[in-house]
Amino acid sequence: MVHAENGLATDYLQDKYLQAGRDPKEVFVATRPAILEAEAVNRAIAMAQVAGCPLYIVHLTAREDIVVLKRARNKGYRVFGETCPQYLTLTNEEVFENGALAKIGPPLRSEDDNQALWDALVSGVVDTIASDHAPKPKTRDDDFFEAAYGSPSTETMFPVVYDAGVNRGRITLTRLVQVMSENPARIFGLYPQKGTLQPGSDADLAIVDPTSSHTISQRTQHSHASYTLYEGRACLGKPIFSMQRGNVILEDGKLHAAPGQGKFLRTDTERGARDFFTTNKG
């Protein structure tokens, strides 16, 4: 599993731009260009080939990444790509509007990159959507380079992606379920315990009301963060009920889970890679 950035190049650029007196938000975006992310993706793929192991690249953000990933997949390399809701629906304008709240690594990019990721999800070059949930307490005006990375995403993940994807014709509901549930389970060797509803599988499920129109607000969220980057965003379609191993977790916006209900799941990525590529062959 690799977070694809180039720390040495970023440090060099950051020192250069900060010494020139540029705005920290501008520096943050400028010192993490997509070309460096694509370089790191390519480097990770090369190292995985040397090691002879499957590779999972987390939170891809850019069109340049897709070019590298597609080339590797065409060569038959066992490499998987993941993206996140923020990289499908937000742009780097959020950094200038929301300051430290939008400090996410890799950074938010452009609308063109958003669309490239949607296209890659549909074509099968990108395999999963994950939350990258990081509910760090911070404010818009915090010192940018001292502020924590990340933003809360678990509760907004499905309604945002469903509305921006399914409702706008960018992705089918079937494919969305696949990249958010079935594929992660297969890749990490947890299928069919996870990622499907069949006899013997864990009763993990979510019921969604596709007609529920609602506006996202941090006041209704359950994380420790006091904000959401989707504040005031109107969405059509909302999870109204969810279960974990047959236990009710969320119902009509009310959380029923208790600390300690989670279980450690031992993954088997070698088996997962074999299963995934056998299932998706051709």
C-alpha angles and dihedrals in degrees: 000000000000136000100209113223135114108237097184094052092044092051091051093050093043093054090046095051097040091052087054089059098245122160111273093232091052090047092051093055095040096050095054104053121174091247090065091050091051089049090054091048090052092047093050091050090052092050091048090053091051091049093044094229136124116260130215115195113201129217103358111197112177147061089236090061091056092056091055094043094048091051091052093048091049087057090054096250116159097240127139129200129211132186134180139227094256092056091051098047112021135060136207089266084084089068092059093042100042104026116197092006088071096046099126129153122253088029128243112268138189138313088251089058090048090056094044089057093049089051091049091051091053094046093047098245089115112047109188146027115215132179102233081205110195111161098188117168109242142128135232093252099048117127099279100222093041094050121099122257122246142039137232113271114149098093096039095042102091101037092047095048093040092051096043094040115029098028092049096045097247095120137008122247090240092055092045091055089048096053094042100042121004099041097050090050092050095044094052095043095250097117128142093016085060133021100042143058110234137118110298096019122118111268094243109149146144126208114209128198103212091193096055109115113197143155120234116237133168088228090074096044124103102208127103091249116101095212146042127207086224095060109153095008113144116221134183112214127041139188107244101174135023136178135196116202088338095310119119109244104169131012126175091340095310118120115226100172121111128209112270098033093112122095131209110249118204110218130210108201095176091057090040093054092049092048094046098049093042090052093045097040111142 
